[in-house]
């Protein structure tokens, strides 16, 4: 996919436009490297998407940059602390076959209800 490991924004990327403020979102958390907002189709009482400010297509792409990977995890930690979440699920889909519909790495942070295993 074009833009793998791209440090910056992709002009046609929905999440890049949300991070840039070009498309409205309900911001929940942000730091220097990540931005989190409410999911438009929540699957739990708390359902937040957290994205990297730089464009990576998916978690496999992000994994090529150890520092960026750590920054996303730090963002998830910051979000959870801010929201008082102690029990939550973090989901990262990689590829259309498992439900990734926006090809900008993002984690779903879900909480507020019991969740079974296996998911799906």
Secondary structure, DSSP 8 states (H G I E B T S, - for coil): -TTTT-SS--TT-HHHHHHTTSS---EEEE-SSEEEEE-TT-SSSEEEEEEESS--SSHHHHTT-HHHHHHHHHHHHHHHHHHT-SS-EEE---SGGGT--S-S-EEEEEESS---SS--
